[in-house]
Amino acid sequence: MSQIILTLRLKSFHPYYINRFVSMAKEQLQSFGHVKEKQFFLPQRIERFTVLRSPHVDKKARDQFERRIHQRIIRLTFSTIKNIENFPLSYILRNLSKMAVGLELRITYQSKK
């Protein structure tokens, strides 16, 4: 028996967009059929930086900014190759382009003996 694991790593500056994408993907998976799905929440990454307001006179006048990156991993497990061939990945990618979510995709093949 073999399994195919599709791993989607989602990144966004706001968690609302990730939640929206996940709910849309769950709807699509339920209509698709038998697929095991797991979610992993990763810690958010915070980048802080300081910028000088005026480089000439006021060296002490500075602005501080931060950027938060929210991340989540969704692991989809397919039991057969036929299931992944019928999987509507193009539909998910098309809707992903409308949202502010970055995607990293990995496909792994595991054989169980």
N, C-alpha and C positions, 0 to 999 in steps of 0.2 A: 504494500500500500504506500502511495506517495502523496505528498502534500505540496502545494505551492503557496508560499507566503508572500503577500503583497504588503509592503510597509510604506505608509504615507507619513512623512514628517512635515507638519504644518507650522509655519511661522507667520506672525502678524504683530503689528504694533498695538493692536487693540483686541482683547479677547472676544468681543462681540462678533467679529468677522469669523473667527475660528469656530465659535459655537454655531453660527449660522451655516457655515459650510458643513460641519459635522451633522447637523440635523437634516440638511438636504441630502447628504450622502447616506444617512440611515434610511431615509424614505426610499431612496433608490435601491439600497441593498435589500430592503424588505420586499420590494416588488420583484427583485431579481431572483431570490430563492435561498438555497441553503449555503450560507456563508457565515463562518464564525468571525466575530468582530471583538477586538479588545482595544481599549483606549488607555494610553499612558500619559499622564500629565507631567511635563518637565518643568523645572523651575524657570521663572522668568529671568532674563538677563537684563541687567541695568547698566547702562553706559552713561557716566556723568562727565561733563566737560565744562571748562570755563573759558570765556572769550572776553578779551579786553574791549571795553566800550569805545575808548578813544586811545589810540596808540601814542598820541603825541604828549598831551599835557597831563591828563589824569590817569596815572598808572594804577591807581587803586580802584578805579571805577571798573567793575567787572560784572558780567552777566553769567549766571550758571544755568545750565540746561541738563536735562536727562532724557534718555530714550530707553523705553522699556520694550523688550521683545518677548512676546508670549509664545510658547512652543507646546506642541502636542504631537504624540505619535499614535497613529491608528494602524493596527495590524489586522489584516484580513487573511483568513486561512481558507483556501479552496481545497476540496477533497480530490478533485480530478482536473485534468487539463481541459476537458470540455467546459467546465464551469468558468474557467478564466478566459476561454476564447469567447464566450458569450457575455462576459462582463462589460458593461457600458462605460469603459474608462474615458472614451472621448466625450461622453456627456458630462462626466465629472470635471474633466479638464476644461471644457468649454465654459461651465458655470464658475470654475475657479478663476478664470481670467476676468470675470465680472467683479470679483471680490478682491479685497486687498489682502490676499493670503499667498505666501510663498509655499512651494511644494517641492519636496525631495522624494523621489520614488525609488524603491528597491524591490526587486523580485528575487526570491530565493526558492530553491527546489530542495525538498527533503524527502528522502526515501526511508520508509520504516520497514524493518525486516523482522 
